[in-house]
């Protein structure tokens, strides 16, 4: 039966980054991704300064910036009363005072390609995880299926990074606590012209919200609708959606004809939840599998990356020693719960004070009571929160002297190996 030291379900930002960091440290890692590639439309792709600094620490900043991307130094909201600057990142104390908009598939290809430089990393595509392998109360690996049939992969540590609908989480009997979201998002594209507004922005009006992301040759648009309201939107016909776009963004009025039907849209069912417990013996949940985030602030990818960095910092050494006590998994949850809770609390405030009233359309006018960029202290807090989050992580995990799992041992350790009970043989002290 195949074995590995770490089996990771889900090749999204959390799973891919953790795989890279552990492979870089000399740990044997197998990453299972259920799709044939990473190419899917309308995935989150806002890479914030916190993640840009992690890429710099990994020596990947140059490769990242060679990808097609657009930098956003300022975040703005367009209301019926005019444009409001929410935050300017230019004054952040970092080499990267901006948000980089990069297609998520390019980001994931970069991370997995970097991990692929290490012989102890294995990526299995079209591998759909069915659930976990249990022995008593412990998790000992994953069951998955691919083109060749059903498989079991035993592991010292299993990581669920398989998103909001996590099969690993379900199989382990862990259920997130829902916090509620008042909206869903309908994503679609319209052509962009050179004299259009240059920046990404949020458009807010009575009864309507829309996010407009500049993709150079086209606009990626998210029309925000009340939770569960897609069937109502469809019942009004595509002409109703076109009319709303033209009303909100008049400069696009002449281009809405390219939206011919609802087969051109993708619906994101917004969730906001988190687990009370992110772990079981031999199992850790990170990223959206542990805490689904609202799109508010666009921080989902970055929180997932921070989870991965924190996990690698704590686990790399013990994994090289062939052990992973649950106390370490508990430590990771304790560290990452506080930033998750604070971020979700801030998202709920925005949902309650801005998104719900706008969607209900009950106010005669919608005004922003405070302009963060106009108050120095509030502006500094806003850009720090958006740029780095509550607790930014930095890469502390080791780099293997040789990129060979069996040659790597912790400081003071020996090269003696012992069977840890799951078939993986690793060095012990």
Buried (B, 14 or more C-beta within 10 A) or exposed (E): EBBBBBBBBBBBBBBBBBBBBBBBBBBBBBBBBBEEEBEEEBBBBBBBBBBBBBBBBBEBBEEBBEBEBBEBBBBBBBBEEEEBBBBBBEBBEBEBBBBBBBBBBBBBBBBBBBBBEBEBBBBBBBBBBBBBBBEEEBBBBBBBBBEEEEBBBBBBBBBBBBBBEBBBBBBBEBEBEEBEBBBBBBBBBBEBEEEBBEBBBBBBBBBBBBBBBBBEEBBBBBBBBBEEBBEEBBEEEBEEBBBBBBBBBEEBBEBBEEBEEBEEBBBBEBBBBBBEEBBBBBBBBBBBBBBBBBBBBBBBBBBBBBBBBBBBBBBBBBBBBBBBEBEBBBBBBEBBBEBBEBBBEBBBEEBEEBBBBBBEEEEEEBEBEEEBBEEEEBBBEBBBBBBBBBBBBEBEBBBBEEBEBBEBBBEEBEEEBEEBEBBBBBBBE
